[in-house]
Amino acid sequence: MKHHIRRLTVALVVFIAVGGSVYSQNHPQNPPKVVQLSGIIVGATDTLPVPFATVLIKGSSRGAVADLNGFFSLVATAGQTLLFSSLGYVPASYTIPDTVSADAYSIVQSMAQDTYMLPATVVYPWPSRENFRDALINLKLPETQDDILRRNLSLAQMREMARKTPMDAGQNYRAMTREITDKLYYRGQLSPPNNLLNPFAWAAFIRDWKRQRSTKKAKEYEMYGEDDDYVPPPPPSNAGGKNTQEDEDF
C-alpha cells in the first residue's frame, strides 16, 4: 500500500512540474512591450520625404500611411517587423528592438529609389478599325513651304504669270532704251531694215497676236462668263458730245 502511495506522489509531482513549465511557456511572465512608433520616411540619395508611403506590420493587417511630409505613426509591440513600400522605391523593412523600454519610439527610415518599366500604352482617337481606315483615306496632309515654293516656281505657273503680268517701269524703260538705240544705230542711212518680207518676223507677229487675243478672251470670260452670255461693253461717250483735240491725240 505504501509503495502505491509513493508512486502516486511521484507522478503528481512530475505532472505539476511539467504543467507549470508548459503554462510558463504559453503565458510568459513579461509580455511584449507596446510602444507608439513614429517616424519619417525619406529617400536614400536625396533625403527628401517620401509622401504617402505604406507602412504594414508583418504578419498582421494593421499599418499606416505616411502623410505628404513622409510622417507616420502607429501602435506596435517590440520585436515586430515593419514593411515599407512606395511606388518608385525599393521595399524596405525595420524590426523594432526587443530592448525598447519607453512608451514612444521614433525612427527615420530611408528607401532607395527604383525604376519601373511600364508597358507603353497607345491611345487612338478612333473607336474601330473602319473609322481609322476612313480617316486615313480622307486625310489631308498639311501643305509645307516646299510644296508652296514648288507650285509657285513651276514652269507652267511662271509662264502664265509672265503672260498675264503687265510690263513694269523697268521693262518699259528697257524697251524705250532699245528703241532709241535702234534709231541711233540706223541714223544717217537710207532706211532702216524692213521686215515686211521676213518670214521669221511674220511668225513672231502671228504668235504674239494669238497670245494677246487668247489673253483678252480669257479676261472677258472671267468677267462676263460664257461666250453666249457675253455682251461687249458700250463704247465710251463724251459728256458734251464733241471730240476734243486731246481725245483725238490720245
Protein Blocks (a to p, Z undefined) as FASTA:
>chain_A
ZZmmmmmmmmmmmmmmmmmmmmmmmmcfbdcdddddddddddfklopacehiacddehia
bdcdddfkopacddddehiacddddehiacddddddfkbcbfbdcddddddddddddddd
dddfbfbfklmmmmmmmpccdddfklmmmmmmpmklmmmmmmmpccdfklmmmmmmmmmm
mmmmmgoiabdcdfklgmklmmmmmmmmmmmmmmmmmmmmmmnopfklpccddddddfkl
pacfklmmZZ
